[in-house]
Amino acid sequence: MPFEARVSRIKVFGLMIGCVVFVVGGLWIAGVLGDGADATIFHRIIGWLSVVFFGLCLPVSVGRLIRGGLALRVDAEGIYWRQWSEQVIPWTAIRAAHVAAVRRQWYLNLDLYDPAAYPSKTILGWVKRLNTGMGYGDISLNVIATDHSFADLVAAFDRFAPAELRPGSR
């Protein structure tokens, strides 16, 4: 039976609330809300960066909330991650996998033999070059805002992936 992680609408709604809070906070830090007289150029830059970043995250979250459904599937064919593209990445296309964390958020990083053969159709493709430059994989899987945990994802990967791909097998 395949592993399927579905969008958790309650978690996505929580992310949306967080986005709104950070946009409002960014406007306050930038000096747009409130007095603003004591906002330095540094504060203005940080505030506007927060507004732009979290302002862009909000429509992405709304899209996930509306679309719902299957977010990630791991099975005998390979890995399907809707946040990346509608294409299944077969096991034969994956060169290596490793687990990494940024603060308390865990990722299953995939290194592909031919990354160009599996381009992203989403906003994640824009940040791919930055991620690979920082030592992460070509694709960094996560289960943020789904109904499963990262441990569930790793267990599914261990169940379906060829032995040589499993994190810790090298």
N, CA and C atoms as an extended XYZ file, in Angstrom:
510
Properties=species:S:1:pos:R:3:atomname:S:1:resname:S:1:resid:I:1 pbc="F F F"
N         0.833       -1.177        0.000 N   MET     1
C         0.000        0.000        0.000 CA  MET     1
C         0.885        1.250        0.000 C   MET     1
N         0.653        2.200       -0.910 N   PRO     2
C         1.510        3.384       -0.986 CA  PRO     2
C         1.327        4.317        0.209 C   PRO     2
N         2.349        5.101        0.451 N   PHE     3
C         2.280        6.162        1.450 CA  PHE     3
C         1.687        7.384        0.753 C   PHE     3
N         0.646        7.938        1.321 N   GLU     4
C         0.033        9.138        0.760 CA  GLU     4
C        -0.197       10.165        1.863 C   GLU     4
N         0.415       11.311        1.684 N   ALA     5
C         0.213       12.434        2.606 CA  ALA     5
C        -0.715       13.426        1.921 C   ALA     5
N        -1.751       13.788        2.618 N   ARG     6
C        -2.745       14.717        2.073 CA  ARG     6
C        -2.630       16.075        2.761 C   ARG     6
N        -3.061       17.090        2.057 N   VAL     7
C        -3.046       18.445        2.606 CA  VAL     7
C        -3.945       18.492        3.838 C   VAL     7
N        -3.413       19.017        4.925 N   SER     8
C        -4.189       19.229        6.147 CA  SER     8
C        -4.703       20.666        6.112 C   SER     8
N        -5.980       20.804        5.877 N   ARG     9
C        -6.556       22.148        5.752 CA  ARG     9
C        -6.368       22.970        7.026 C   ARG     9
N        -6.437       22.339        8.179 N   ILE    10
C        -6.270       23.083        9.434 CA  ILE    10
C        -4.834       23.596        9.561 C   ILE    10
N        -3.844       22.797        9.140 N   LYS    11
C        -2.449       23.249        9.194 CA  LYS    11
C        -2.197       24.359        8.180 C   LYS    11
N        -2.785       24.241        6.992 N   VAL    12
C        -2.636       25.294        5.984 CA  VAL    12
C        -3.289       26.584        6.480 C   VAL    12
N        -4.446       26.464        7.099 N   PHE    13
C        -5.111       27.644        7.653 CA  PHE    13
C        -4.218       28.305        8.708 C   PHE    13
N        -3.559       27.491        9.532 N   GLY    14
C        -2.620       28.029       10.519 CA  GLY    14
C        -1.465       28.768        9.855 C   GLY    14
N        -0.953       28.220        8.745 N   LEU    15
C         0.113       28.902        8.003 CA  LEU    15
C        -0.381       30.237        7.448 C   LEU    15
N        -1.621       30.246        6.973 N   MET    16
C        -2.190       31.488        6.440 CA  MET    16
C        -2.291       32.556        7.527 C   MET    16
N        -2.728       32.160        8.702 N   ILE    17
C        -2.811       33.112        9.816 CA  ILE    17
C        -1.411       33.633       10.147 C   ILE    17
N        -0.428       32.724       10.167 N   GLY    18
C         0.950       33.136       10.410 CA  GLY    18
C         1.439       34.131        9.365 C   GLY    18
N         1.103       33.906        8.101 N   CYS    19
C         1.493       34.832        7.031 CA  CYS    19
C         0.913       36.222        7.274 C   CYS    19
N        -0.360       36.277        7.621 N   VAL    20
C        -1.013       37.568        7.873 CA  VAL    20
C        -0.343       38.273        9.054 C   VAL    20
N        -0.062       37.527       10.116 N   VAL    21
C         0.591       38.116       11.292 CA  VAL    21
C         1.958       38.684       10.917 C   VAL    21
N         2.730       37.947       10.113 N   PHE    22
C         4.067       38.423        9.734 CA  PHE    22
C         4.008       39.587        8.743 C   PHE    22
N         2.990       39.639        7.895 N   VAL    23
C         2.826       40.798        7.012 CA  VAL    23
C         2.512       42.036        7.851 C   VAL    23
N         1.579       41.907        8.777 N   VAL    24
C         1.233       43.039        9.649 CA  VAL    24
C         2.445       43.431       10.494 C   VAL    24
N         3.158       42.431       11.031 N   GLY    25
C         4.372       42.716       11.799 CA  GLY    25
C         5.419       43.419       10.954 C   GLY    25
N         5.567       42.988        9.709 N   GLY    26
C         6.514       43.635        8.804 CA  GLY    26
C         6.141       45.083        8.530 C   GLY    26
N         4.850       45.341        8.353 N   LEU    27
C         4.393       46.720        8.147 CA  LEU    27
C         4.666       47.576        9.381 C   LEU    27
N         4.506       46.986       10.564 N   TRP    28
C         4.781       47.708       11.804 CA  TRP    28
C         6.278       47.998       11.934 C   TRP    28
N         7.107       46.974       11.670 N   ILE    29
C         8.565       47.154       11.763 CA  ILE    29
C         9.044       48.191       10.749 C   ILE    29
N         8.443       48.180        9.548 N   ALA    30
C         8.837       49.121        8.498 CA  ALA    30
C         8.377       50.546        8.787 C   ALA    30
N         7.525       50.702        9.794 N   GLY    31
C         7.068       52.029       10.161 CA  GLY    31
C         5.804       52.472        9.454 C   GLY    31
N         5.171       51.583        8.716 N   VAL    32
C         3.933       51.928        8.013 CA  VAL    32
C         2.768       51.993        8.987 C   VAL    32
N         2.715       51.061        9.911 N   LEU    33
C         1.679       51.048       10.944 CA  LEU    33
C         2.260       51.662       12.215 C   LEU    33
N         1.470       52.412       12.915 N   GLY    34
C         1.951       53.050       14.139 CA  GLY    34
C         2.637       54.366       13.809 C   GLY    34
N         3.438       54.844       14.746 N   ASP    35
C         4.115       56.133       14.592 CA  ASP    35
C         5.126       56.087       13.450 C   ASP    35
N         6.018       55.112       13.473 N   GLY    36
C         6.993       54.936       12.403 CA  GLY    36
C         8.147       55.911       12.424 C   GLY    36
N         8.129       56.882       13.312 N   ALA    37
C         9.180       57.898       13.347 CA  ALA    37
C        10.536       57.321       13.728 C   ALA    37
N        10.544       56.270       14.531 N   ASP    38
C        11.817       55.710       14.992 CA  ASP    38
C        12.283       54.518       14.157 C   ASP    38
N        11.655       54.273       13.011 N   ALA    39
C        12.052       53.149       12.149 CA  ALA    39
C        13.310       53.528       11.370 C   ALA    39
N        14.398       52.834       11.654 N   THR    40
C        15.648       53.079       10.937 CA  THR    40
C        15.569       52.450        9.552 C   THR    40
N        16.538       52.730        8.719 N   ILE    41
C        16.568       52.138        7.378 CA  ILE    41
C        16.659       50.615        7.476 C   ILE    41
N        17.411       50.124        8.458 N   PHE    42
C        17.509       48.680        8.678 CA  PHE    42
C        16.133       48.097        8.982 C   PHE    42
N        15.400       48.744        9.885 N   HIS    43
C        14.059       48.272       10.237 CA  HIS    43
C        13.124       48.321        9.034 C   HIS    43
N        13.234       49.368        8.253 N   ARG    44
C        12.381       49.481        7.062 CA  ARG    44
C        12.669       48.348        6.074 C   ARG    44
N        13.934       48.059        5.865 N   ILE    45
C        14.303       46.975        4.933 CA  ILE    45
C        13.797       45.636        5.450 C   ILE    45
N        14.064       45.341        6.711 N   ILE    46
C        13.611       44.070        7.299 CA  ILE    46
C        12.091       43.976        7.253 C   ILE    46
N        11.423       45.051        7.587 N   GLY    47
C         9.963       45.062        7.565 CA  GLY    47
C         9.415       44.782        6.178 C   GLY    47
N         9.953       45.456        5.174 N   TRP    48
C         9.451       45.245        3.812 CA  TRP    48
C         9.810       43.870        3.274 C   TRP    48
N        10.969       43.339        3.653 N   LEU    49
C        11.302       41.960        3.254 CA  LEU    49
C        10.286       40.982        3.833 C   LEU    49
N         9.899       41.207        5.074 N   SER    50
C         8.883       40.362        5.707 CA  SER    50
C         7.548       40.482        4.975 C   SER    50
N         7.162       41.692        4.633 N   VAL    51
C         5.898       41.911        3.917 CA  VAL    51
C         5.916       41.191        2.575 C   VAL    51
N         7.007       41.336        1.832 N   VAL    52
C         7.089       40.709        0.506 CA  VAL    52
C         7.096       39.192        0.624 C   VAL    52
N         7.972       38.645        1.471 N   PHE    53
C         8.087       37.189        1.570 CA  PHE    53
C         6.778       36.559        2.035 C   PHE    53
N         6.270       37.017        3.162 N   PHE    54
C         5.053       36.404        3.704 CA  PHE    54
C         3.821       36.793        2.891 C   PHE    54
N         3.887       37.939        2.230 N   GLY    55
C         2.813       38.303        1.319 CA  GLY    55
C         2.744       37.364        0.126 C   GLY    55
N         3.900       36.879       -0.340 N   LEU    56
C         3.921       35.896       -1.431 CA  LEU    56
C         3.525       34.504       -0.942 C   LEU    56
N         3.836       34.204        0.304 N   CYS    57
C         3.459       32.895        0.857 CA  CYS    57
C         1.946       32.760        1.022 C   CYS    57
N         1.280       33.859        1.249 N   LEU    58
C        -0.164       33.815        1.492 CA  LEU    58
C        -0.955       33.250        0.306 C   LEU    58
N        -0.761       33.725       -0.933 N   PRO    59
C        -1.525       33.130       -2.039 CA  PRO    59
C        -1.161       31.666       -2.299 C   PRO    59
N         0.085       31.300       -2.032 N   VAL    60
C         0.474       29.891       -2.170 CA  VAL    60
C        -0.323       29.054       -1.175 C   VAL    60
N        -0.431       29.542        0.055 N   SER    61
C        -1.209       28.831        1.078 CA  SER    61
C        -2.685       28.765        0.716 C   SER    61
N        -3.219       29.847        0.189 N   VAL    62
C        -4.625       29.856       -0.225 CA  VAL    62
C        -4.843       28.808       -1.318 C   VAL    62
N        -3.917       28.737       -2.268 N   GLY    63
C        -4.016       27.729       -3.326 CA  GLY    63
C        -4.012       26.315       -2.780 C   GLY    63
N        -3.143       26.052       -1.812 N   ARG    64
C        -3.102       24.722       -1.189 CA  ARG    64
C        -4.390       24.431       -0.436 C   ARG    64
N        -4.928       25.441        0.219 N   LEU    65
C        -6.170       25.267        0.966 CA  LEU    65
C        -7.325       24.924        0.023 C   LEU    65
N        -7.412       25.629       -1.078 N   ILE    66
C        -8.497       25.404       -2.036 CA  ILE    66
C        -8.335       24.068       -2.749 C   ILE    66
N        -7.126       23.791       -3.198 N   ARG    67
C        -6.888       22.566       -3.973 CA  ARG    67
C        -6.977       21.318       -3.113 C   ARG    67
N        -6.398       21.353       -1.916 N   GLY    68
C        -6.445       20.198       -1.008 CA  GLY    68
C        -5.915       18.934       -1.656 C   GLY    68
N        -6.359       17.791       -1.160 N   GLY    69
C        -6.043       16.502       -1.766 CA  GLY    69
C        -4.637       15.990       -1.519 C   GLY    69
N        -4.188       15.147       -2.431 N   LEU    70
C        -2.902       14.468       -2.318 CA  LEU    70
C        -1.747       15.455       -2.462 C   LEU    70
N        -0.826       15.429       -1.509 N   ALA    71
C         0.344       16.292       -1.547 CA  ALA    71
C         1.604       15.512       -1.906 C   ALA    71
N         1.729       14.280       -1.401 N   LEU    72
C         2.948       13.488       -1.570 CA  LEU    72
C         2.590       12.013       -1.576 C   LEU    72
N         3.185       11.280       -2.524 N   ARG    73
C         2.979        9.827       -2.567 CA  ARG    73
C         4.335        9.161       -2.775 C   ARG    73
N         4.568        8.114       -1.994 N   VAL    74
C         5.762        7.285       -2.141 CA  VAL    74
C         5.265        5.868       -2.353 C   VAL    74
N         5.687        5.254       -3.469 N   ASP    75
C         5.255        3.884       -3.759 CA  ASP    75
C         6.329        3.172       -4.577 C   ASP    75
N         5.998        2.022       -5.115 N   ALA    76
C         6.969        1.209       -5.854 CA  ALA    76
C         7.480        1.908       -7.109 C   ALA    76
N         6.698        2.827       -7.678 N   GLU    77
C         7.123        3.559       -8.877 CA  GLU    77
C         8.164        4.623       -8.562 C   GLU    77
N         8.021        5.274       -7.422 N   GLY    78
C         8.907        6.372       -7.065 CA  GLY    78
C         8.203        7.365       -6.172 C   GLY    78
N         8.492        8.641       -6.394 N   ILE    79
C         7.975        9.705       -5.536 CA  ILE    79
C         7.231       10.739       -6.372 C   ILE    79
N         6.027       11.047       -5.919 N   TYR    80
C         5.237       12.127       -6.503 CA  TYR    80
C         5.068       13.179       -5.420 C   TYR    80
N         5.492       14.395       -5.697 N   TRP    81
C         5.348       15.497       -4.751 CA  TRP    81
C         4.728       16.673       -5.491 C   TRP    81
N         3.475       16.909       -5.247 N   ARG    82
C         2.733       17.925       -5.984 CA  ARG    82
C         3.326       19.317       -5.818 C   ARG    82
N         3.970       19.593       -4.703 N   GLN    83
C         4.595       20.907       -4.532 CA  GLN    83
C         5.756       21.105       -5.499 C   GLN    83
N         6.264       20.024       -6.072 N   TRP    84
C         7.359       20.131       -7.036 CA  TRP    84
C         6.816       20.133       -8.456 C   TRP    84
N         6.094       19.080       -8.826 N   SER    85
C         5.495       18.984      -10.161 CA  SER    85
C         4.460       17.866      -10.162 C   SER    85
N         3.825       17.670      -11.293 N   GLU    86
C         2.838       16.594      -11.438 CA  GLU    86
C         3.503       15.307      -11.918 C   GLU    86
N         4.797       15.297      -12.023 N   GLN    87
C         5.558       14.173      -12.557 CA  GLN    87
C         6.066       13.271      -11.426 C   GLN    87
N         5.940       11.955      -11.617 N   VAL    88
C         6.505       10.995      -10.667 CA  VAL    88
C         8.002       10.887      -10.939 C   VAL    88
N         8.795       10.940       -9.885 N   ILE    89
C        10.243       10.759      -10.011 CA  ILE    89
C        10.529        9.297       -9.708 C   ILE    89
N        10.938        8.526      -10.721 N   PRO    90
C        11.169        7.095      -10.489 CA  PRO    90
C        12.426        6.871       -9.644 C   PRO    90
N        12.463        5.730       -8.980 N   TRP    91
C        13.614        5.396       -8.131 CA  TRP    91
C        14.909        5.404       -8.927 C   TRP    91
N        14.852        5.016      -10.189 N   THR    92
C        16.060        4.955      -11.022 CA  THR    92
C        16.631        6.336      -11.314 C   THR    92
N        15.854        7.393      -11.120 N   ALA    93
C        16.327        8.755      -11.370 CA  ALA    93
C        17.015        9.361      -10.151 C   ALA    93
N        16.910        8.695       -9.001 N   ILE    94
C        17.452        9.233       -7.749 CA  ILE    94
C        18.832        8.635       -7.490 C   ILE    94
N        19.821        9.528       -7.391 N   ARG    95
C        21.210        9.103       -7.176 CA  ARG    95
C        21.505        8.867       -5.695 C   ARG    95
N        20.953        9.704       -4.823 N   ALA    96
C        21.206        9.589       -3.379 CA  ALA    96
C        20.109       10.323       -2.614 C   ALA    96
N        20.008       10.000       -1.329 N   ALA    97
C        19.048       10.664       -0.447 CA  ALA    97
C        19.689       10.854        0.918 C   ALA    97
N        19.380       11.963        1.543 N   HIS    98
C        19.870       12.208        2.899 CA  HIS    98
C        18.889       13.112        3.644 C   HIS    98
N        18.898       12.976        4.949 N   VAL    99
C        18.019       13.749        5.821 CA  VAL    99
C        18.776       14.989        6.295 C   VAL    99
N        18.082       16.115        6.330 N   ALA   100
C        18.678       17.353        6.831 CA  ALA   100
C        17.601       18.132        7.584 C   ALA   100
N        18.060       19.051        8.408 N   ALA   101
C        17.120       19.874        9.173 CA  ALA   101
C        17.548       21.331        9.127 C   ALA   101
N        16.569       22.198        9.089 N   VAL   102
C        16.775       23.630        9.252 CA  VAL   102
C        15.958       23.999       10.482 C   VAL   102
N        16.676       24.327       11.539 N   ARG   103
C        16.066       24.526       12.854 CA  ARG   103
C        15.318       23.259       13.246 C   ARG   103
N        14.013       23.299       13.377 N   ARG   104
C        13.283       22.088       13.760 CA  ARG   104
C        12.464       21.517       12.608 C   ARG   104
N        12.746       21.965       11.385 N   GLN   105
C        12.024       21.471       10.215 CA  GLN   105
C        12.910       20.485        9.453 C   GLN   105
N        12.413       19.260        9.284 N   TRP   106
C        13.188       18.196        8.662 CA  TRP   106
C        12.855       18.045        7.184 C   TRP   106
N        13.877       17.670        6.404 N   TYR   107
C        13.735       17.478        4.964 CA  TYR   107
C        14.391       16.170        4.546 C   TYR   107
N        13.814       15.531        3.554 N   LEU   108
C        14.427       14.377        2.911 CA  LEU   108
C        14.920       14.875        1.565 C   LEU   108
N        16.233       15.048        1.455 N   ASN   109
C        16.836       15.618        0.256 CA  ASN   109
C        17.158       14.539       -0.758 C   ASN   109
N        16.762       14.782       -1.990 N   LEU   110
C        17.014       13.850       -3.082 CA  LEU   110
C        18.001       14.464       -4.058 C   LEU   110
N        19.049       13.727       -4.384 N   ASP   111
C        19.981       14.108       -5.436 CA  ASP   111
C        19.627       13.277       -6.658 C   ASP   111
N        19.395       13.944       -7.779 N   LEU   112
C        18.980       13.256       -8.994 CA  LEU   112
C        20.149       13.098       -9.959 C   LEU   112
N        20.095       12.045      -10.768 N   TYR   113
C        21.103       11.865      -11.809 CA  TYR   113
C        20.997       12.984      -12.842 C   TYR   113
N        19.781       13.343      -13.213 N   ASP   114
C        19.547       14.375      -14.223 CA  ASP   114
C        18.437       15.313      -13.744 C   ASP   114
N        18.792       16.313      -12.927 N   PRO   115
C        17.768       17.205      -12.381 CA  PRO   115
C        16.932       17.911      -13.454 C   PRO   115
N        17.531       18.184      -14.603 N   ALA   116
C        16.803       18.880      -15.670 CA  ALA   116
C        15.646       18.046      -16.216 C   ALA   116
N        15.704       16.733      -16.024 N   ALA   117
C        14.633       15.857      -16.508 CA  ALA   117
C        13.382       15.945      -15.634 C   ALA   117
N        13.517       16.534      -14.452 N   TYR   118
C        12.395       16.638      -13.510 CA  TYR   118
C        12.272       18.076      -13.006 C   TYR   118
N        11.973       19.000      -13.914 N   PRO   119
C        11.896       20.406      -13.500 CA  PRO   119
C        10.664       20.672      -12.637 C   PRO   119
N        10.801       21.644      -11.777 N   SER   120
C         9.669       22.038      -10.938 CA  SER   120
C         8.707       22.889      -11.750 C   SER   120
N         7.447       22.713      -11.480 N   LYS   121
C         6.407       23.525      -12.117 CA  LYS   121
C         5.826       24.523      -11.120 C   LYS   121
N         6.507       24.678       -9.989 N   THR   122
C         5.981       25.545       -8.935 CA  THR   122
C         7.040       26.544       -8.493 C   THR   122
N         6.703       27.336       -7.508 N   ILE   123
C         7.612       28.343       -6.966 CA  ILE   123
C         8.874       27.712       -6.366 C   ILE   123
N         8.803       26.439       -5.971 N   LEU   124
C         9.980       25.771       -5.399 CA  LEU   124
C        11.133       25.705       -6.392 C   LEU   124
N        10.823       25.668       -7.672 N   GLY   125
C        11.869       25.657       -8.687 CA  GLY   125
C        12.717       26.917       -8.652 C   GLY   125
N        12.125       28.020       -8.226 N   TRP   126
C        12.860       29.278       -8.159 CA  TRP   126
C        13.935       29.251       -7.078 C   TRP   126
N        13.684       28.538       -5.993 N   VAL   127
C        14.647       28.511       -4.890 CA  VAL   127
C        15.562       27.288       -4.934 C   VAL   127
N        15.390       26.437       -5.927 N   LYS   128
C        16.183       25.212       -6.034 CA  LYS   128
C        17.683       25.511       -6.081 C   LYS   128
N        18.092       26.459       -6.888 N   ARG   129
C        19.518       26.776       -7.030 CA  ARG   129
C        20.113       27.221       -5.692 C   ARG   129
N        19.368       28.001       -4.943 N   LEU   130
C        19.824       28.429       -3.618 CA  LEU   130
C        19.968       27.225       -2.689 C   LEU   130
N        18.985       26.336       -2.699 N   ASN   131
C        19.031       25.141       -1.849 CA  ASN   131
C        20.213       24.249       -2.190 C   ASN   131
N        20.433       23.984       -3.471 N   THR   132
C        21.552       23.109       -3.844 CA  THR   132
C        22.879       23.782       -3.520 C   THR   132
N        22.942       25.099       -3.649 N   GLY   133
C        24.159       25.825       -3.302 CA  GLY   133
C        24.483       25.753       -1.821 C   GLY   133
N        23.459       25.550       -0.989 N   MET   134
C        23.660       25.445        0.458 CA  MET   134
C        23.871       24.000        0.899 C   MET   134
N        23.949       23.068       -0.056 N   GLY   135
C        24.236       21.679        0.292 CA  GLY   135
C        23.030       20.780        0.420 C   GLY   135
N        21.856       21.300        0.099 N   TYR   136
C        20.668       20.455        0.128 CA  TYR   136
C        20.556       19.739       -1.205 C   TYR   136
N        19.626       18.837       -1.303 N   GLY   137
C        19.475       18.058       -2.518 CA  GLY   137
C        18.835       18.844       -3.647 C   GLY   137
N        18.722       18.174       -4.801 N   ASP   138
C        18.031       18.775       -5.935 CA  ASP   138
C        16.572       19.023       -5.580 C   ASP   138
N        16.015       18.129       -4.782 N   ILE   139
C        14.641       18.265       -4.304 CA  ILE   139
C        14.649       17.991       -2.802 C   ILE   139
N        14.035       18.876       -2.034 N   SER   140
C        13.977       18.722       -0.578 CA  SER   140
C        12.533       18.459       -0.163 C   SER   140
N        12.220       17.187        0.051 N   LEU   141
C        10.856       16.796        0.419 CA  LEU   141
C        10.556       17.159        1.865 C   LEU   141
N         9.335       17.606        2.098 N   ASN   142
C         8.874       17.832        3.461 CA  ASN   142
C         7.392       17.506        3.526 C   ASN   142
N         6.887       17.404        4.718 N   VAL   143
C         5.461       17.113        4.911 CA  VAL   143
C         4.771       18.254        5.661 C   VAL   143
N         5.273       19.463        5.464 N   ILE   144
C         4.670       20.637        6.083 CA  ILE   144
C         3.219       20.745        5.619 C   ILE   144
N         2.345       20.979        6.543 N   ALA   145
C         0.910       21.186        6.269 CA  ALA   145
C         0.237       19.968        5.648 C   ALA   145
N         0.710       18.775        6.015 N   THR   146
C         0.030       17.548        5.583 CA  THR   146
C        -0.456       16.789        6.813 C   THR   146
N        -1.121       15.676        6.549 N   ASP   147
C        -1.663       14.866        7.639 CA  ASP   147
C        -0.700       13.785        8.120 C   ASP   147
N         0.576       13.870        7.723 N   HIS   148
C         1.574       12.890        8.159 CA  HIS   148
C         2.797       13.582        8.738 C   HIS   148
N         3.588       12.814        9.477 N   SER   149
C         4.810       13.343       10.078 CA  SER   149
C         6.007       13.032        9.185 C   SER   149
N         7.125       13.679        9.503 N   PHE   150
C         8.357       13.404        8.769 CA  PHE   150
C         8.798       11.959        8.990 C   PHE   150
N         8.606       11.437       10.193 N   ALA   151
C         8.948       10.033       10.480 CA  ALA   151
C         8.153        9.098        9.575 C   ALA   151
N         6.897        9.428        9.301 N   ASP   152
C         6.088        8.624        8.382 CA  ASP   152
C         6.692        8.639        6.980 C   ASP   152
N         7.148        9.806        6.539 N   LEU   153
C         7.769        9.923        5.215 CA  LEU   153
C         9.033        9.077        5.131 C   LEU   153
N         9.891        9.168        6.133 N   VAL   154
C        11.136        8.392        6.129 CA  VAL   154
C        10.836        6.896        6.162 C   VAL   154
N         9.855        6.483        6.938 N   ALA   155
C         9.475        5.063        6.988 CA  ALA   155
C         8.985        4.587        5.623 C   ALA   155
N         8.211        5.410        4.935 N   ALA   156
C         7.738        5.044        3.592 CA  ALA   156
C         8.899        4.977        2.613 C   ALA   156
N         9.819        5.922        2.725 N   PHE   157
C        10.997        5.912        1.860 CA  PHE   157
C        11.786        4.629        2.085 C   PHE   157
N        11.996        4.265        3.342 N   ASP   158
C        12.715        3.030        3.666 CA  ASP   158
C        11.987        1.793        3.150 C   ASP   158
N        10.680        1.829        3.132 N   ARG   159
C         9.893        0.682        2.683 CA  ARG   159
C         9.971        0.501        1.163 C   ARG   159
N         9.962        1.594        0.400 N   PHE   160
C         9.866        1.488       -1.052 CA  PHE   160
C        11.175        1.714       -1.806 C   PHE   160
N        12.090        2.483       -1.255 N   ALA   161
C        13.321        2.817       -1.975 CA  ALA   161
C        14.259        1.627       -2.056 C   ALA   161
N        15.032        1.551       -3.140 N   PRO   162
C        16.081        0.535       -3.195 CA  PRO   162
C        17.043        0.732       -2.017 C   PRO   162
N        17.604       -0.342       -1.525 N   ALA   163
C        18.440       -0.307       -0.314 CA  ALA   163
C        19.565        0.719       -0.398 C   ALA   163
N        20.180        0.864       -1.562 N   GLU   164
C        21.320        1.780       -1.680 CA  GLU   164
C        20.919        3.260       -1.568 C   GLU   164
N        19.650        3.563       -1.672 N   LEU   165
C        19.188        4.951       -1.565 CA  LEU   165
C        18.790        5.348       -0.155 C   LEU   165
N        18.543        4.404        0.695 N   ARG   166
C        18.022        4.712        2.024 CA  ARG   166
C        19.033        5.522        2.831 C   ARG   166
N        18.565        6.614        3.460 N   PRO   167
C        19.482        7.413        4.276 CA  PRO   167
C        20.180        6.543        5.319 C   PRO   167
N        21.468        6.721        5.428 N   GLY   168
C        22.233        5.943        6.396 CA  GLY   168
C        22.726        4.614        5.859 C   GLY   168
N        22.400        4.285        4.601 N   SER   169
C        22.824        2.986        4.066 CA  SER   169
C        24.230        3.036        3.495 C   SER   169
N        24.773        4.261        3.376 N   ARG   170
C        26.114        4.376        2.799 CA  ARG   170
C        27.159        4.453        3.868 C   ARG   170
